[in-house]
Amino acid sequence: MMKHLYFVLLLFPMVAMGENLSKYFKNEFKSTYFVFHYNDEIRTIPQFATFTDGFIDVINREFFKANFNYPINVYVLKDKAAMQKFLIEKLHVNNPPSFGMYLPRIRGFVTREDSGFGTFTHEIMHPLIETNLPNAPVWAQEGIPTFFEKFFGYWDGKKLVLEFGFQNPWRIEKLGDKIISLDIESIVKGKRDYGQCEQRMVAVFLYRHGKFKKFLDQIRTNQKNGYNTFVEAAFEKKMSELKPLWKQYLAEVCRERPQIRKISTSQVFESREQFETFMKSKGLH
């Protein structure tokens, strides 16, 4: 099963200046929700197309109706250098990223062949949030996509099954010792300039308490039910009541650091048996 791929995903085929990007690519592969454009021989395109279709089905089935004006065009670059060159020359992006990015002005994505499944699932959530969760607070506009970047799963026939809620090792390492002092109220209310790592911590907190789906529903219906934030509405608790639970969560993450460091990149297995064997071997079940 293919683990990595690199893309430029555009949700319509024209850039702001009206240039058709498909002319820069020789090959095309269509799936249910995507059209893949690429130049180099990438034999994993069909497998990746199957995964991306399956991921949209997972969102539809388990989180919210993933309405969008499909298909999404996926422009696949060979490596980091090619991706960055394409971003600079064709999309006029200064300081292009290393793995991938979402471009609101063209409603598109950029990533590369050796970026992971998690990069794609992160980036695809941006247009889905814009379309289906327009009331998402500022912190959640990255907090939700980052949540979906870490998962493990398997194929049950043609049905993709994914498990979420895992910490991302490099993000935990980046936070360092300041994890224990993170303030949920400051993150949620945007009182400080927090980044994706801190925002993801809140999303996983919601998931671990079984409130993530309800949180998404509150945003979708724009209902806070008298609370100040969607997080409080999901828990049906005021921030003062949430803070003790948050502190417990941060302490748990600190204790789990040795195990978190061992978590691998997101993977999808061909059967439940392979998945279960892997999860048990890594201590993830």
C-alpha positions as CSV (number, residue, x, y, z in Angstrom):
1,M,0.0,0.0,0.0
2,M,1.4,3.4,-1.0
3,K,2.3,5.6,1.9
4,H,3.5,8.8,0.3
5,L,2.5,11.1,-2.5
6,Y,3.1,14.7,-3.5
7,F,0.4,17.0,-4.9
8,V,-0.8,20.3,-6.0
9,L,-4.6,20.0,-5.6
10,L,-6.8,22.6,-7.2
11,L,-10.5,22.8,-6.7
12,F,-11.0,24.3,-10.1
13,P,-8.6,24.1,-13.0
14,M,-7.8,27.8,-13.5
15,V,-5.5,30.0,-11.5
16,A,-6.5,33.5,-10.7
17,M,-5.0,34.8,-14.0
18,G,-7.0,32.3,-16.0
19,E,-4.1,29.9,-16.8
20,N,-5.0,26.3,-17.3
21,L,-2.5,24.3,-15.1
22,S,-3.4,21.0,-16.7
23,K,-1.3,21.9,-19.8
24,Y,1.9,21.5,-17.6
25,F,1.1,17.8,-17.1
26,K,1.1,14.9,-19.6
27,N,-0.9,12.3,-17.6
28,E,-4.4,12.3,-16.1
29,F,-6.1,9.8,-13.8
30,K,-9.7,10.2,-12.7
31,S,-11.4,8.9,-9.5
32,T,-14.8,9.5,-8.0
33,Y,-13.8,12.8,-6.3
34,F,-10.5,13.7,-7.9
35,V,-8.6,14.1,-11.1
36,F,-4.9,13.5,-10.8
37,H,-2.5,15.3,-13.2
38,Y,1.2,14.2,-13.3
39,N,4.2,14.0,-15.5
40,D,6.5,11.3,-14.1
41,E,5.7,7.7,-13.9
42,I,4.1,7.3,-10.5
43,R,2.7,3.8,-10.2
44,T,1.0,4.5,-6.9
45,I,-1.4,7.0,-8.3
46,P,-4.3,4.5,-8.6
47,Q,-3.8,3.4,-5.0
48,F,-3.6,6.9,-3.8
49,A,-6.8,7.8,-5.7
50,T,-8.6,4.9,-4.0
51,F,-7.4,6.2,-0.6
52,T,-8.5,9.8,-1.2
53,D,-11.9,8.7,-2.3
54,G,-12.1,6.5,0.7
55,F,-11.1,9.4,3.0
56,I,-14.0,11.6,1.6
57,D,-16.3,8.7,2.4
58,V,-15.0,8.5,5.9
59,I,-15.7,12.2,6.5
60,N,-19.2,11.8,5.0
61,R,-19.9,8.7,7.2
62,E,-18.4,9.7,10.5
63,F,-18.0,13.5,10.7
64,F,-20.1,15.7,8.4
65,K,-21.5,15.8,4.9
66,A,-18.5,16.6,2.8
67,N,-20.3,18.8,0.2
68,F,-18.2,20.2,-2.5
69,N,-18.1,21.0,-6.2
70,Y,-16.2,17.8,-7.2
71,P,-14.0,16.6,-8.7
72,I,-10.9,18.1,-7.2
73,N,-7.9,18.4,-9.5
74,V,-4.7,17.0,-8.1
75,Y,-1.4,18.2,-9.7
76,V,1.3,15.8,-8.7
77,L,4.9,17.0,-8.5
78,K,8.0,14.7,-8.3
79,D,9.9,16.1,-5.3
80,K,10.4,19.1,-3.1
81,A,12.4,21.1,-5.6
82,A,9.9,20.6,-8.4
83,M,7.0,21.5,-6.1
84,Q,8.6,24.7,-4.9
85,K,9.6,25.7,-8.4
86,F,6.0,25.1,-9.5
87,L,4.6,27.1,-6.7
88,I,6.9,30.0,-7.3
89,E,6.7,30.1,-11.1
90,K,3.1,29.1,-11.8
91,L,1.3,30.2,-8.6
92,H,3.6,33.0,-7.6
93,V,4.0,31.8,-4.0
94,N,6.9,33.4,-2.1
95,N,8.7,31.1,0.4
96,P,6.9,27.9,-0.6
97,P,6.6,25.2,2.1
98,S,8.5,21.9,2.2
99,F,5.5,19.5,2.2
100,G,2.4,21.1,1.0
101,M,0.0,24.0,1.3
102,Y,-3.6,25.1,0.7
103,L,-4.1,28.2,-1.5
104,P,-7.3,30.0,-0.7
105,R,-7.1,32.3,-3.7
106,I,-7.4,29.4,-6.1
107,R,-9.0,27.0,-3.6
108,G,-6.2,24.6,-4.2
109,F,-3.5,22.4,-2.6
110,V,0.1,21.8,-3.2
111,T,2.1,18.8,-2.0
112,R,4.6,16.3,-3.4
113,E,5.2,12.6,-4.1
114,D,7.0,11.8,-0.9
115,S,4.8,13.8,1.5
116,G,2.6,11.5,3.5
117,F,-1.1,10.6,3.6
118,G,-1.4,12.9,6.6
119,T,-0.3,15.9,4.5
120,F,-3.1,15.3,2.1
121,T,-5.8,14.6,4.7
122,H,-4.8,17.8,6.5
123,E,-5.0,20.0,3.3
124,I,-8.2,18.5,1.9
125,M,-10.0,19.5,5.2
126,H,-9.4,23.2,4.4
127,P,-11.9,23.5,1.5
128,L,-14.3,21.1,3.3
129,I,-14.3,23.3,6.3
130,E,-14.7,26.5,4.3
131,T,-17.7,24.9,2.5
132,N,-19.4,23.0,5.3
133,L,-18.2,24.6,8.5
134,P,-18.0,28.4,7.7
135,N,-18.5,29.3,11.3
136,A,-15.4,27.5,12.5
137,P,-13.4,29.7,14.9
138,V,-10.0,30.9,13.9
139,W,-8.1,28.3,16.0
140,A,-10.2,25.5,14.5
141,Q,-9.4,26.4,11.0
142,E,-6.0,24.7,11.5
143,G,-7.0,22.7,14.6
144,I,-9.4,20.6,12.7
145,P,-7.1,19.9,9.6
146,T,-4.2,19.0,11.9
147,F,-6.4,16.6,13.8
148,F,-6.9,14.6,10.6
149,E,-3.2,14.3,9.7
150,K,-2.5,11.4,12.1
151,F,-4.4,8.1,11.7
152,F,-4.1,4.4,11.2
153,G,-6.6,2.2,9.3
154,Y,-7.4,-0.7,7.0
155,W,-9.6,-1.7,4.1
156,D,-12.8,-3.6,4.8
157,G,-13.5,-4.7,1.3
158,K,-14.0,-1.3,-0.5
159,K,-14.7,0.5,2.7
160,L,-11.9,2.5,4.3
161,V,-11.8,2.3,8.1
162,L,-9.7,4.9,10.0
163,E,-8.8,5.4,13.6
164,F,-8.0,8.9,14.8
165,G,-7.0,10.7,18.1
166,F,-3.3,9.9,18.0
167,Q,-0.7,12.5,19.0
168,N,1.7,13.6,16.3
169,P,5.3,13.0,17.5
170,W,7.0,15.9,15.8
171,R,4.4,18.3,17.0
172,I,4.7,17.1,20.6
173,E,8.5,17.5,20.4
174,K,8.1,21.0,18.9
175,L,5.9,22.0,21.9
176,G,8.6,20.8,24.3
177,D,8.2,21.5,28.0
178,K,5.7,24.2,27.5
179,I,3.0,21.6,27.0
180,I,2.2,21.4,30.7
181,S,1.5,25.2,30.8
182,L,-0.7,25.5,27.7
183,D,-3.9,27.4,28.5
184,I,-7.0,26.1,26.7
185,E,-8.9,29.4,27.1
186,S,-6.1,31.4,25.5
187,I,-5.9,29.0,22.5
188,V,-9.7,28.7,22.0
189,K,-10.4,32.4,22.4
190,G,-7.3,33.5,20.4
191,K,-5.9,35.6,23.2
192,R,-2.3,34.7,22.1
193,D,-0.7,33.9,18.7
194,Y,-0.8,30.1,19.0
195,G,0.2,27.9,16.1
196,Q,-1.0,24.6,14.7
197,C,0.7,22.4,17.3
198,E,-1.2,24.1,20.2
199,Q,-4.4,24.1,18.2
200,R,-4.1,20.4,17.4
201,M,-3.8,19.7,21.1
202,V,-7.3,21.1,21.7
203,A,-8.8,19.0,18.8
204,V,-7.3,15.8,20.2
205,F,-8.5,16.8,23.7
206,L,-12.1,17.0,22.3
207,Y,-11.7,13.6,20.6
208,R,-10.3,11.8,23.7
209,H,-13.4,13.0,25.6
210,G,-15.7,11.8,22.9
211,K,-16.7,15.4,22.0
212,F,-15.1,16.0,18.7
213,K,-18.0,15.0,16.5
214,K,-20.4,17.0,18.7
215,F,-18.0,20.0,18.4
216,L,-18.2,19.8,14.6
217,D,-22.0,19.6,14.8
218,Q,-22.1,22.7,17.0
219,I,-20.0,24.6,14.4
220,R,-22.1,23.2,11.5
221,T,-25.4,24.4,13.1
222,N,-23.7,27.5,14.6
223,Q,-25.2,26.6,18.0
224,K,-23.3,27.4,21.2
225,N,-26.4,26.9,23.4
226,G,-25.6,29.8,25.6
227,Y,-21.9,29.1,26.0
228,N,-19.1,31.5,24.9
229,T,-17.3,29.0,22.7
230,F,-18.1,25.9,20.6
231,V,-15.7,23.9,22.8
232,E,-17.7,24.7,25.9
233,A,-20.9,23.9,24.1
234,A,-19.6,20.5,23.0
235,F,-18.7,19.6,26.6
236,E,-21.7,21.5,28.1
237,K,-19.3,22.9,30.6
238,K,-18.0,26.4,31.3
239,M,-14.3,27.1,30.7
240,S,-13.7,27.1,34.4
241,E,-15.0,23.5,34.6
242,L,-13.0,22.4,31.5
243,K,-9.6,23.6,32.8
244,P,-9.2,20.7,35.3
245,L,-9.9,18.2,32.6
246,W,-7.5,20.0,30.3
247,K,-4.7,19.9,32.9
248,Q,-5.2,16.2,33.4
249,Y,-5.0,15.7,29.6
250,L,-1.7,17.7,29.4
251,A,-0.3,15.6,32.3
252,E,-1.2,12.4,30.4
253,V,0.4,13.6,27.3
254,C,3.6,14.4,29.2
255,R,3.6,10.9,30.7
256,E,3.0,9.3,27.3
257,R,5.9,11.1,25.6
258,P,8.1,8.0,25.4
259,Q,5.3,6.1,23.6
260,I,4.3,9.1,21.4
261,R,7.9,9.3,20.1
262,K,7.4,5.8,18.7
263,I,4.3,6.5,16.7
264,S,4.9,6.1,13.0
265,T,3.6,7.9,10.0
266,S,0.0,7.4,9.1
267,Q,-0.6,4.1,7.5
268,V,-3.4,2.1,5.9
269,F,-3.3,-1.7,5.8
270,E,-4.9,-4.1,3.3
271,S,-6.8,-6.0,6.0
272,R,-8.1,-5.7,9.5
273,E,-5.8,-8.5,10.6
274,Q,-2.7,-6.6,9.4
275,F,-4.0,-3.5,11.1
276,E,-4.6,-5.2,14.4
277,T,-1.2,-6.9,14.4
278,F,0.5,-3.5,13.7
279,M,-1.4,-1.7,16.3
280,K,-0.7,-4.3,19.0
281,S,3.0,-4.4,18.1
282,K,3.2,-0.6,18.5
283,G,1.2,-0.5,21.7
284,L,-1.5,1.6,20.1
285,H,-4.4,-0.6,21.2
